[in-house]
Amino acid sequence: MTSTQLSIHAARVQRDRLGSLGVVQALRDGGVETKASAFVMGLGNIVHRQAVKGVLFLAAEIAYIIFMVRSGFHNLAMLVSLGSVQQEEIWNEELQVYLYTKGDQSILLLLYGVATILVTIVMFWIWRGTVKSAFKAELCDKNGWPVNTFSQDLHGLLDENLYRLLMTPSMFFIGVLTILPLIFMICMAFTNYSKIGDHLVLFDWVGLENFATLFDGGSVLGGTFWSVLAWTLVWAFFATFTNYFAGMVLAIVINRKDTKIKGFWRFCFVISCAVPMFVSLLIMRTMLQPEGAVNVLLRNMGLIASDASLPFFTNATWARVTVIIINIWVGVPYTLLQLTGVLQNIPGDLYEAADLDGANKVQQFFKITLPYMLYVTTPYLIATFTGNVNNFNVIYLLSEGQPVVDLSSTAGATDLLVTWLYKLTIDKQYYNIGAVVGILTFIILAIGSLLTYRNSKSYKEEGGF
């Protein structure tokens, strides 16, 4: 490269490094046009021959100001009170009908308020970009470096800024479809939005009152929460590890050198995966009813009395054991497939060395197979445990949370937190309590998963195998 080309390349490298400059430095060291860009967005870019970019920044600012003046400030103000005007019913003598005044709808005020806050956060992010862009253009001009034209900026979206082009649509949909509903749900947990007191149109902020109610073991909802939480953790533990070890045993037996036609045996267990899970669960539910195929068959065989039935879903203990056993039948094929791949990747040299050292099969399992499988599949176990805590399908399709052992309770003996949350919101319309349950479920799973993974060998001894 010639000296001229080297100087141009060095100038481009220095110019690209300007993108790492911060807003504070730009406002402190920038010129008048850069500092003015904090108030009139795009001004610095326009001054330094980036007219199109500057006009776009200015248009974004004008659009935001118009939005805030027309509805944004009202949304934020109403977010504090969530409305106070009740809908009224007025008799119209002339039309001989009842007319209804509009009134405030707290649910919409909450949604609009949260959306306005998110729009403001996005606008702040654009404002930061504006100030940094103005400072970068100013420094380029001062140092005699070329300032990017609008077409060059567009071309950069297909090169060094490709990540921005690809991430922007994703972040938009994540913000609208994930972050906004999530924040909306979290906010709902601090209101009295529920059927209790008919707070379905107009409701208020109540702070931590809902959390206090749920943690109060003496209240109906509090007592239900603790019992459902205990069963949820018991269910998740057994549903995870019974599937895991049953699948492990099958995988080891089928993967033995002496086992013939391995593909056929795997096919026999995996074929159930071809049937949609909800179909299998509904069939099992029908078969295990008091007058279902299983009880009828047992009566015909004389194993139970002619007027008796096994209480698969009518007794709390029976129902809990039943859903765990059926979950094994449903889940083992998937575990078998996962662990077969892990088994086939264990180095055979380890077993040969163990044989030479005189280790028997049991010792080889506990010293080689099990540690290796746990090391590789710990993230899978954590994900499976999390999935079982939220395993709506198996519980709801099999037992619908039944049986109900306490008529004052809103949950049945087999209800998990997720199925109880469904009943609270859909059946009972206790939206505020449902939001609290959702938040607590997330906190429990997030903390539990993080602590478990960080204390596992998969995290501490990465590359150990």
C-alpha positions in Angstrom: 0.0 0.0 0.0 1.2 3.5 -0.8 1.6 6.2 1.9 -1.6 7.9 0.7 -3.6 4.6 0.9 -2.2 4.0 4.4 -3.2 7.4 5.6 -6.7 7.0 4.2 -7.0 3.6 5.8 -5.7 5.0 9.2 -8.2 7.9 8.9 -11.1 5.4 8.3 -10.0 3.3 11.3 -9.9 6.4 13.5 -13.3 7.5 12.2 -14.8 4.1 12.9 -13.5 4.2 16.5 -15.6 7.4 17.0 -18.6 5.2 17.2 -17.6 4.1 20.7 -17.7 7.7 22.1 -20.2 8.2 24.8 -23.0 10.8 25.1 -21.4 12.4 28.2 -18.2 13.0 26.3 -20.1 14.3 23.3 -22.0 16.8 25.4 -18.8 17.8 27.3 -16.4 18.1 24.4 -18.7 18.7 21.5 -19.2 22.1 19.8 -22.2 24.3 19.8 -24.0 22.3 17.1 -23.4 19.0 18.9 -24.7 20.4 22.2 -27.7 22.0 20.4 -28.5 18.5 18.9 -29.5 17.5 22.4 -32.4 19.9 22.0 -32.9 20.1 18.2 -32.2 16.5 17.1 -30.3 16.2 13.9 -29.0 19.8 13.9 -25.4 18.7 14.2 -25.8 16.3 11.3 -27.4 18.9 9.1 -24.5 21.4 9.8 -21.9 18.8 8.9 -23.5 17.8 5.5 -25.6 14.9 6.7 -28.9 16.5 5.8 -31.0 13.3 5.2 -29.9 11.8 8.5 -30.5 15.0 10.3 -33.9 15.5 8.9 -34.9 11.9 9.9 -33.7 12.6 13.5 -35.6 15.8 13.5 -38.7 14.1 12.2 -38.5 11.5 15.0 -38.3 14.3 17.6 -41.3 16.2 16.1 -43.4 13.0 15.9 -42.6 12.2 19.5 -43.5 15.7 20.7 -46.8 15.6 18.7 -47.6 12.2 20.3 -46.8 13.4 23.8 -48.8 16.6 23.4 -51.8 14.8 21.9 -52.0 11.8 24.2 -48.6 10.9 25.8 -48.8 13.3 28.7 -52.4 12.4 29.3 -51.5 8.7 29.3 -48.8 9.2 31.9 -51.0 11.4 34.1 -53.8 8.8 34.0 -51.3 6.0 34.7 -51.0 7.4 38.2 -54.7 7.2 39.1 -55.9 4.6 36.5 -59.1 6.7 36.1 -61.9 7.9 38.4 -65.0 8.4 36.2 -67.4 5.5 36.6 -69.6 4.4 33.7 -73.2 5.5 34.4 -76.5 4.2 33.2 -79.0 6.9 32.2 -82.6 6.4 31.1 -83.5 8.3 28.0 -87.2 9.3 28.0 -87.3 10.1 24.4 -85.8 6.8 23.1 -87.1 4.7 26.0 -83.8 3.0 26.4 -80.9 3.1 28.8 -77.8 5.0 27.6 -74.4 4.5 29.0 -71.8 7.2 29.6 -68.2 6.3 28.5 -66.4 6.5 31.8 -62.7 5.5 32.4 -61.4 2.1 31.6 -58.5 1.4 33.8 -57.2 -1.5 31.8 -56.8 0.7 28.7 -55.2 3.5 30.8 -52.7 1.1 32.2 -51.9 -0.3 28.8 -51.5 3.1 27.2 -49.4 4.4 30.1 -47.0 1.5 29.9 -46.8 1.8 26.1 -46.0 5.5 26.5 -43.2 4.7 28.8 -41.7 2.2 26.4 -42.0 4.7 23.5 -40.2 7.3 25.7 -37.4 4.8 26.4 -37.1 4.1 22.6 -37.0 7.9 22.0 -34.2 8.3 24.6 -32.2 5.6 22.8 -32.7 7.5 19.5 -31.7 10.8 21.2 -28.4 9.2 22.4 -27.7 8.1 18.8 -28.4 11.6 17.6 -25.9 13.2 20.0 -23.3 10.6 19.3 -23.8 10.9 15.5 -23.5 14.7 15.6 -20.3 14.5 17.7 -18.8 11.9 15.3 -19.6 14.1 12.3 -18.1 17.1 14.0 -14.8 15.3 14.8 -14.6 14.0 11.2 -14.9 17.5 9.9 -12.3 18.9 12.4 -9.8 16.2 11.5 -10.4 16.4 7.7 -11.9 12.9 7.5 -14.7 12.2 5.1 -18.2 12.4 6.6 -20.5 9.5 5.6 -23.2 10.3 3.2 -26.7 8.9 3.6 -26.1 6.3 0.8 -22.9 5.2 2.6 -24.8 4.8 5.8 -27.3 2.7 4.0 -24.5 0.6 2.5 -23.0 0.2 6.0 -26.2 -1.5 7.0 -25.2 -4.4 4.7 -21.7 -4.5 6.0 -20.3 -3.4 9.4 -23.8 -2.4 10.7 -25.6 -5.5 9.4 -26.4 -6.5 13.0 -28.4 -3.4 13.4 -30.4 -4.1 10.3 -31.1 -7.7 11.4 -31.8 -6.9 15.1 -34.2 -3.9 14.6 -37.2 -5.9 13.3 -36.6 -8.6 16.0 -36.4 -6.0 18.8 -39.5 -4.3 17.5 -41.6 -7.5 17.7 -40.0 -8.5 21.0 -40.9 -5.1 22.4 -44.5 -5.2 21.2 -45.3 -8.8 21.7 -43.1 -9.7 24.7 -41.8 -6.8 26.7 -45.0 -4.7 26.6 -47.3 -7.6 27.7 -44.7 -8.7 30.4 -44.5 -5.2 32.0 -48.3 -4.9 31.7 -48.8 -8.1 33.6 -46.2 -7.1 36.2 -48.1 -3.8 36.7 -51.4 -5.6 37.0 -50.0 -7.5 40.1 -50.0 -4.2 42.0 -53.7 -3.4 41.3 -57.0 -4.7 42.5 -58.0 -5.7 38.9 -60.3 -8.7 39.6 -63.8 -9.9 39.9 -63.7 -9.3 43.6 -65.7 -6.1 44.2 -66.4 -6.0 40.4 -63.1 -4.1 39.7 -63.1 -5.1 36.1 -63.7 -1.7 34.5 -62.3 0.8 37.1 -59.6 -0.3 39.5 -56.7 1.2 41.5 -53.2 0.7 42.6 -52.9 -1.3 45.8 -49.1 -1.7 46.2 -48.0 -5.0 47.7 -51.4 -6.0 49.0 -51.8 -8.8 46.6 -48.4 -10.3 47.5 -49.3 -10.0 51.2 -52.6 -11.9 50.5 -50.8 -14.6 48.7 -48.1 -15.1 51.3 -50.7 -15.1 54.1 -51.0 -18.8 54.9 -54.2 -18.1 56.9 -56.2 -16.8 53.9 -57.9 -19.0 51.4 -55.7 -17.8 48.5 -52.5 -17.9 50.6 -53.2 -21.4 51.9 -53.9 -22.6 48.3 -50.7 -20.9 47.0 -48.4 -22.7 49.4 -50.1 -26.1 48.9 -50.0 -25.7 45.1 -46.4 -24.6 45.2 -45.4 -27.6 47.2 -47.1 -30.0 44.9 -45.6 -28.2 41.8 -42.1 -28.7 43.1 -42.8 -32.3 44.0 -44.3 -32.9 40.6 -41.5 -31.2 38.7 -38.9 -33.3 40.6 -40.5 -36.6 40.0 -41.6 -35.8 36.5 -38.1 -34.8 35.6 -36.0 -37.5 37.2 -38.3 -40.4 36.7 -38.3 -39.7 33.0 -34.5 -39.1 33.0 -33.5 -42.3 34.8 -36.2 -44.5 33.0 -34.9 -43.1 29.7 -31.3 -43.7 30.8 -32.0 -47.3 31.7 -33.7 -48.0 28.3 -30.9 -46.2 26.4 -28.2 -48.2 28.2 -30.0 -51.5 27.7 -30.7 -50.9 24.0 -27.2 -49.5 23.4 -25.5 -52.7 24.8 -23.2 -54.5 22.4 -25.2 -57.7 23.0 -28.6 -56.2 22.2 -29.8 -57.3 18.8 -31.9 -55.2 16.3 -31.4 -52.0 18.3 -33.3 -49.9 15.7 -36.4 -52.0 16.2 -36.4 -51.6 20.0 -35.9 -47.8 19.7 -38.7 -47.7 17.1 -41.1 -49.5 19.6 -40.5 -46.9 22.2 -40.3 -43.8 20.0 -43.4 -44.6 17.9 -45.6 -42.9 20.6 -44.0 -39.6 19.6 -45.8 -39.8 16.3 -49.1 -39.4 18.0 -49.9 -35.9 19.2 -49.5 -35.7 22.9 -52.9 -34.2 23.6 -54.5 -37.1 21.8 -52.6 -39.6 23.9 -53.5 -37.8 27.1 -57.2 -37.5 26.3 -57.3 -41.2 25.5 -55.6 -42.1 28.8 -58.0 -39.8 30.6 -61.0 -41.5 29.1 -59.6 -45.0 29.8 -59.0 -44.2 33.5 -62.4 -42.8 34.3 -64.6 -44.7 36.8 -66.5 -46.3 33.9 -63.5 -46.3 31.6 -61.8 -49.2 29.8 -59.3 -49.9 32.6 -61.9 -50.2 35.4 -64.3 -52.2 33.3 -61.5 -54.6 32.4 -60.5 -55.0 36.0 -64.1 -55.8 36.9 -64.5 -58.3 34.2 -61.3 -60.0 35.3 -62.6 -60.1 38.9 -59.7 -58.1 40.3 -62.0 -55.5 41.8 -65.7 -55.7 42.9 -68.4 -55.3 40.3 -69.6 -52.0 41.8 -66.1 -50.6 42.5 -63.7 -48.5 40.6 -60.1 -47.5 41.1 -60.0 -43.8 42.0 -57.5 -42.7 39.4 -58.7 -39.1 39.4 -61.1 -39.0 42.3 -58.6 -39.5 45.1 -55.9 -36.9 45.7 -53.0 -39.4 46.2 -54.1 -41.7 43.4 -54.5 -38.7 41.0 -51.0 -37.4 41.8 -49.4 -40.8 41.3 -51.4 -41.4 38.1 -50.3 -38.2 36.4 -46.6 -38.9 37.3 -46.8 -42.4 35.9 -48.6 -41.3 32.7 -46.0 -38.5 32.3 -43.3 -41.2 32.3 -45.0 -43.0 29.5 -45.4 -39.8 27.5 -41.9 -38.4 28.2 -39.5 -41.4 28.2 -39.3 -41.7 24.4 -37.9 -38.1 24.2 -35.4 -38.8 26.9 -34.4 -42.0 25.3 -33.5 -40.2 22.1 -31.6 -37.5 24.0 -29.5 -39.9 26.1 -28.9 -42.4 23.2 -26.8 -39.7 21.5 -24.9 -38.9 24.7 -24.2 -42.6 25.3 -22.8 -43.1 21.8 -20.4 -40.3 22.4 -18.8 -41.6 25.6 -15.2 -42.6 24.6 -14.9 -46.4 24.5 -11.4 -46.2 25.8 -12.8 -45.3 29.2 -14.6 -48.6 29.5 -11.7 -50.6 28.2 -9.4 -49.0 30.8 -12.0 -49.7 33.5 -12.2 -53.4 32.4 -8.4 -53.6 32.7 -8.6 -52.2 36.2 -11.2 -54.8 37.2 -14.2 -52.5 37.5 -17.6 -54.2 37.2 -20.6 -52.9 35.3 -22.1 -51.2 38.3 -18.8 -49.4 39.1 -18.4 -48.4 35.5 -21.9 -46.9 35.5 -21.4 -44.8 38.6 -17.8 -43.8 37.7 -18.1 -43.2 34.0 -21.6 -43.3 32.5 -23.5 -41.4 35.1 -21.0 -38.6 35.6 -20.5 -38.1 31.9 -24.3 -38.0 31.2 -25.0 -35.6 34.1 -22.1 -33.4 32.9 -23.5 -33.2 29.4 -27.2 -33.1 30.2 -27.3 -30.8 33.2 -28.6 -27.9 31.1 -31.2 -30.2 29.6 -32.3 -31.3 33.1 -32.7 -27.7 34.2 -34.7 -26.9 31.1 -36.8 -30.1 31.6 -37.4 -29.2 35.3 -38.5 -25.7 34.3 -40.8 -27.1 31.6 -42.4 -29.5 34.1 -43.1 -26.7 36.5 -45.1 -25.1 33.6 -46.4 -28.4 32.2 -49.9 -27.3 31.5 -50.8 -30.0 29.0 -50.2 -33.1 31.0 -52.0 -31.9 34.1 -54.9 -30.0 32.5 -55.7 -32.6 29.8 -55.4 -35.6 32.2 -57.1 -34.4 35.4 -58.0 -30.7 35.0 -56.4 -30.3 38.4 -59.0 -32.6 40.0 -59.9 -33.7 42.5 -61.0 -30.7 44.6 -60.5 -31.7 48.2 -61.3 -28.2 49.6 -64.5 -26.6 48.3 -63.3 -23.2 49.4 -60.1 -23.5 47.4 -59.7 -22.3 43.8 -57.3 -25.2 43.0 -57.5 -29.0 42.9 -55.1 -31.6 44.3 -53.2 -31.9 41.0 -53.1 -28.3 40.0 -49.7 -26.8 39.3 -49.0 -23.1 39.6 -49.6 -22.7 35.8 -53.0 -24.5 35.8 -54.0 -22.6 38.9 -53.0 -19.4 37.2 -55.2 -20.4 34.3 -58.2 -21.0 36.5 -57.6 -17.8 38.5 -57.6 -15.6 35.3 -60.0 -17.5 32.9 -62.5 -19.0 35.3 -62.4 -16.8 38.4 -61.2 -13.5 36.8 -58.7 -12.8 39.6 -56.3 -11.2 37.2 -54.3 -9.4 39.9 -53.6 -12.6 41.8 -52.9 -14.4 38.6 -50.3 -11.8 37.8 -48.7 -12.3 41.2 -48.6 -16.0 40.7 -46.9 -15.5 37.3 -44.3 -13.2 38.8 -43.5 -15.6 41.6 -43.3 -18.5 39.3 -40.7 -16.6 37.1 -38.7 -15.6 40.2 -38.6 -19.1 41.6 -37.6 -20.7 38.3 -35.1 -18.0 37.4 -33.3 -18.1 40.7 -33.4 -21.9 41.0 -32.2 -22.5 37.4 -29.4 -19.9 37.8 -28.1 -21.3 41.1 -28.3 -24.9 39.9 -26.4 -24.3 36.7 -23.7 -22.1 38.3 -23.0 -24.8 40.9 -23.0 -27.7 38.4 -19.9 -29.2 36.8 -21.1 -28.2 33.4 -20.5 -24.6 34.4 -17.5 -25.0 36.8 -15.5 -27.5 34.8 -16.3 -26.6 31.2 -14.2 -28.8 29.0 -13.6 -31.3 31.8 -14.6 -34.2 29.5 
